[in-house]
């Protein structure tokens, strides 16, 4: 991605965020009030903007004014950003609580910030290129070593399964049909690893014994076949789908957060949605920062600190946003981390199935 494309992606994100959050609560430009009636709806004007439809009293008709409006639409959004980002990074609970309580004029709304961050994050990923390098000779030695270790562990597991099956058949106890299934699965695992070790990809990555599971397994294997045929195209399609459907992470996350406060009358789904949207915005920004530092040779200590800050941010966020005790915030943070992994897994599964369709 060229520098111009990268800037264009960020500008597009700012414009989308601006569309989600117009200039409500901001100071107005002086402008002109030469007209006595609104040029849009004809309402008599009182002040610099029409109180009926909101259009500015004076309509600029010069080329310089056109580019001024463009820059204003893109960058005036940033006026709130610089007040929002410090709180998002260090006092996320305060930001969430103030927005829920109605003090919103000084901050970017959750959905506007999320839209901007999504555009920014994927612009960074496009600029850095695919995180997977296919046919990379520099990594071939490490790959071969890893596959050898995996094969060794799989063979050990197969031998143990075969020994347990032999003991069960000799009368020492054990469910023979179940152990036979374990041996078959262990053999399939060894075969898949050896196939991959030889430079090939297995035709199937999932198996099912019961009829209830076969439909889901067939869909997974179809998706795998698409990826196996053209991995570069699959990565591109996955990235593009994730970009378009990133908003799905919000409704996927809210029910899990609700489980942490199932009987509370103080907090409602709206509170959880604001919390989730601000939290996802920060995590995406953190991921973009880590990616940039990693690719550009950033200090390992800094990258490690950013990784470890993620759970600390969750703790600070949930404690301040919901006015919890230290213990209450601590145990909920563990569940939040688990729920985040579950949501990522669900989101990845949905994106994979969308690519396979």
C-alpha positions in Angstrom: 0.0 0.0 0.0 1.4 3.4 -1.0 1.5 6.3 1.4 -1.3 8.1 -0.5 -3.5 5.0 -0.1 -2.7 4.8 3.6 -3.6 8.5 4.2 -6.7 7.9 2.1 -7.8 5.0 4.4 -7.4 7.2 7.5 -9.3 10.0 5.9 -12.0 7.6 4.9 -12.2 6.5 8.5 -12.4 10.0 9.8 -15.2 10.8 7.4 -17.1 7.7 8.4 -16.7 8.6 12.0 -17.7 12.1 11.3 -20.9 10.8 9.6 -21.6 8.7 12.6 -21.0 11.7 14.9 -21.7 15.1 13.4 -20.7 18.3 15.1 -23.2 18.0 18.0 -22.0 19.8 21.1 -19.0 21.5 19.4 -18.4 25.1 19.0 -19.8 26.6 15.7 -17.8 28.4 13.1 -18.6 32.1 12.9 -19.9 31.8 9.3 -22.3 34.3 7.7 -26.0 35.0 8.3 -26.9 37.0 5.3 -30.0 35.0 4.5 -33.2 35.6 6.3 -34.6 32.2 5.5 -33.0 28.7 5.4 -32.0 27.8 1.8 -32.8 24.2 2.5 -36.3 24.3 4.1 -37.3 27.9 4.0 -37.7 28.3 7.8 -37.0 31.8 9.1 -33.5 32.0 10.5 -32.6 32.7 14.1 -28.9 32.5 14.6 -26.2 30.9 12.4 -28.0 27.6 11.9 -31.6 26.7 11.0 -33.4 25.4 14.1 -35.6 23.2 11.9 -33.2 21.3 9.8 -29.8 22.3 11.2 -28.3 23.6 7.9 -25.9 26.6 8.2 -27.4 29.9 7.4 -24.8 30.8 4.8 -23.9 28.4 2.0 -20.4 28.8 0.8 -20.0 28.7 -3.0 -16.3 29.1 -3.6 -13.7 26.4 -4.4 -11.6 27.4 -1.4 -14.7 27.0 0.8 -15.2 23.5 -0.6 -11.8 22.3 0.4 -12.2 24.0 3.7 -15.3 22.0 4.4 -13.5 18.8 3.3 -10.6 19.4 5.7 -13.0 20.5 8.4 -15.0 17.3 8.0 -11.9 15.2 8.3 -9.8 16.9 10.9 -12.3 18.7 13.1 -13.3 15.2 14.3 -9.8 15.2 15.8 -10.7 18.0 18.2 -12.6 15.5 20.3 -10.1 12.7 19.6 -7.3 14.4 21.5 -9.7 14.7 24.5 -10.9 11.2 24.2 -7.7 9.2 23.5 -5.9 10.0 26.7 -8.9 8.9 28.8 -9.4 5.8 26.6 -5.8 4.8 27.2 -5.4 5.5 30.9 -8.9 6.2 32.4 -11.3 4.2 30.2 -13.8 3.6 33.0 -14.1 7.4 33.5 -14.6 7.9 29.8 -17.3 5.2 29.6 -19.1 6.4 32.7 -19.1 10.1 31.6 -20.5 9.2 28.2 -23.2 7.0 29.8 -24.1 9.7 32.3 -24.6 12.2 29.5 -21.4 14.3 29.5 -20.7 13.7 25.8 -19.9 17.0 24.1 -16.2 16.8 24.8 -15.7 13.2 23.7 -16.0 11.1 20.6 -18.9 8.7 20.7 -18.1 5.0 21.0 -19.4 4.1 17.6 -17.7 7.0 15.8 -14.4 6.2 17.5 -14.8 2.5 16.7 -15.4 3.3 13.0 -12.3 5.5 12.9 -10.1 3.0 14.7 -11.3 0.1 12.4 -10.3 2.1 9.3 -7.0 3.1 10.9 -6.1 -0.4 12.0 -6.8 -2.1 8.7 -5.0 0.7 6.9 -2.0 -0.2 9.1 -2.3 -3.9 8.3 -2.6 -3.1 4.6 0.5 -0.9 4.7 2.5 -3.6 6.6 1.3 -6.4 4.2 0.2 -9.9 5.0 1.4 -11.2 8.4 2.0 -14.6 6.7 4.9 -15.1 4.4 4.3 -18.1 2.1 7.3 -20.1 0.9 9.7 -18.2 3.1 13.0 -20.0 3.0 14.3 -18.2 6.1 11.6 -19.8 8.2 11.9 -23.3 6.6 14.4 -24.6 9.2 12.2 -23.5 12.1 9.1 -24.9 10.5 10.8 -28.3 9.9 11.9 -28.4 13.5 8.5 -27.5 14.8 6.8 -30.1 12.6 9.3 -32.7 13.8 8.5 -32.0 17.4 4.8 -32.1 16.7 5.2 -35.4 14.9 7.1 -36.8 17.9 4.4 -35.8 20.3 1.6 -37.2 18.0 3.4 -40.5 17.8 3.8 -40.7 21.5 0.0 -40.0 21.9 -0.7 -42.8 19.3 1.4 -45.3 21.2 -0.3 -44.5 24.5 -3.7 -44.8 22.9 -2.7 -48.2 21.3 -1.4 -49.4 24.7 -4.7 -48.4 26.5 -6.7 -50.2 23.8 -4.5 -53.3 24.1 -5.0 -53.4 27.9 -8.7 -53.0 27.5 -8.9 -55.9 25.0 -6.8 -58.1 27.3 -9.4 -57.7 30.1 -7.7 -55.0 32.2 -10.7 -52.7 31.9 -11.7 -49.9 29.6 -14.3 -48.9 27.0 -13.0 -50.7 23.9 -15.2 -48.8 21.3 -14.2 -45.4 22.8 -10.5 -46.4 22.9 -10.7 -47.6 19.3 -12.0 -44.1 18.4 -9.1 -42.5 20.2 -6.6 -44.7 18.3 -8.2 -43.8 15.0 -8.1 -40.0 15.8 -4.5 -40.3 16.9 -3.5 -42.1 13.7 -5.3 -39.3 11.7 -3.4 -36.7 13.6 0.0 -38.3 12.9 -1.0 -38.7 9.2 -1.9 -35.0 8.9 1.3 -33.9 10.6 3.4 -36.0 8.3 1.5 -34.7 5.2 2.2 -31.1 6.3 5.8 -32.0 7.1 6.2 -33.2 3.5 5.2 -29.8 2.2 1.5 -30.6 1.6 -1.7 -29.7 3.3 -4.2 -32.4 4.3 -7.4 -32.5 2.4 -9.5 -32.5 5.7 -8.8 -31.0 9.1 -12.0 -32.1 10.9 -13.7 -35.5 11.3 -17.0 -36.4 12.8 -18.5 -39.7 14.0 -22.1 -38.8 14.7 -24.6 -37.6 12.2 -25.3 -34.4 14.2 -21.7 -33.2 13.8 -21.2 -34.1 10.1 -22.9 -31.1 8.7 -20.7 -28.7 10.6 -17.6 -30.7 9.9 -18.5 -30.7 6.2 -18.7 -26.9 6.2 -15.4 -26.6 8.0 -13.7 -28.9 5.5 -15.2 -27.0 2.5 -13.7 -23.8 4.0 -10.4 -25.5 4.4 -10.4 -26.7 0.8 -10.8 -23.1 -0.4 -7.9 -22.0 1.8 -5.8 -24.9 0.7 -6.3 -24.1 -2.9 -5.1 -20.5 -2.7 -3.8 -19.5 0.7 -2.8 -15.9 -0.4 -6.3 -15.3 -1.8 -7.8 -16.7 1.4 -5.8 -14.3 3.6 -6.9 -11.4 1.4 -10.6 -12.4 1.6 -10.4 -13.0 5.3 -8.8 -9.5 5.9 -11.4 -7.9 3.6 -14.3 -9.7 5.4 -13.0 -8.8 8.8 -12.7 -5.2 7.7 -16.4 -5.1 6.6 -17.9 -7.1 9.4 -15.7 -5.9 12.3 -18.8 -4.4 13.9 -20.1 -7.9 14.6 -17.6 -8.0 17.5 -19.9 -5.6 19.4 -23.1 -7.7 19.5 -21.0 -10.8 20.0 -19.3 -9.3 23.0 -22.3 -7.7 24.8 -24.0 -10.9 25.9 -20.8 -12.2 27.5 -20.4 -8.9 29.4 -24.0 -9.1 30.6 -23.2 -12.5 32.2 -20.9 -10.6 34.6 -23.9 -8.6 35.9 -26.9 -10.8 35.2 -29.1 -9.7 38.1 -28.0 -6.1 38.4 -30.6 -3.3 38.0 -27.9 -0.6 37.9 -26.5 -1.6 34.6 -28.3 -2.3 31.3 -27.4 -3.5 27.8 -26.8 0.1 26.8 -24.1 0.4 29.4 -22.5 -2.8 28.3 -22.6 -1.7 24.7 -20.8 1.5 25.4 -18.2 -0.4 27.5 -17.6 -3.0 24.8 -17.3 -0.5 22.0 -14.8 1.7 23.8 -12.8 -1.4 24.9 -12.7 -2.8 21.4 -11.5 0.5 20.0 -8.6 0.6 22.4 -7.6 -3.0 21.8 -7.6 -2.4 18.0 -5.4 0.6 18.5 -3.1 -1.4 20.8 -2.9 -4.2 18.1 -2.0 -1.6 15.4 0.7 -0.1 17.7 2.2 -3.5 18.4 2.2 -4.4 14.7 4.0 -1.3 13.8 6.6 -1.6 16.5 7.2 -5.3 15.6 7.6 -4.7 11.9 9.7 -1.6 12.3 12.1 -3.2 14.9 10.6 -1.7 18.0 12.2 -2.6 21.4 11.0 -6.0 22.6 10.5 -4.6 26.1 8.1 -2.0 24.8 6.1 -4.5 22.8 6.0 -6.8 25.8 4.8 -4.0 28.0 2.0 -3.2 25.5 0.9 -6.9 25.6 0.8 -6.9 29.4 -1.1 -3.6 29.5 -4.1 -5.2 27.8 -5.4 -7.1 30.9 -4.5 -4.1 33.1 -6.6 -1.9 30.8 -9.5 -4.3 31.2 -9.2 -4.2 34.9 -9.1 -0.4 35.1 -11.9 -0.2 32.6 -14.3 -2.5 34.3 -13.5 -1.2 37.8 -14.1 2.5 37.1 -17.0 2.0 34.6 -19.0 -0.2 37.0 -17.7 1.2 40.3 -16.5 -2.1 41.5 -14.2 -3.1 44.4 -10.7 -4.3 43.6 -11.7 -7.9 44.1 -14.9 -7.5 42.0 -12.9 -6.0 39.2 -10.1 -8.6 39.5 -12.2 -11.7 39.0 -14.3 -10.1 36.3 -11.1 -9.2 34.4 -10.2 -12.9 34.2 -13.6 -13.7 32.7 -13.3 -10.7 30.4 -10.1 -12.1 29.0 -11.7 -15.5 28.5 -14.7 -14.0 26.9 -12.5 -11.9 24.6 -10.8 -15.2 23.3 -14.3 -16.7 22.8 -15.5 -13.7 20.8 -12.3 -13.8 18.7 -12.9 -17.5 18.0 -16.5 -16.9 17.1 -15.6 -13.9 14.9 -12.9 -15.9 13.1 -15.3 -18.8 12.6 -17.9 -16.5 11.0 -15.3 -14.9 8.8 -14.0 -18.3 7.7 -17.5 -19.5 6.8 -18.2 -16.3 4.9 -15.1 -16.7 2.9 -16.0 -20.3 2.1 -19.5 -19.4 0.8 
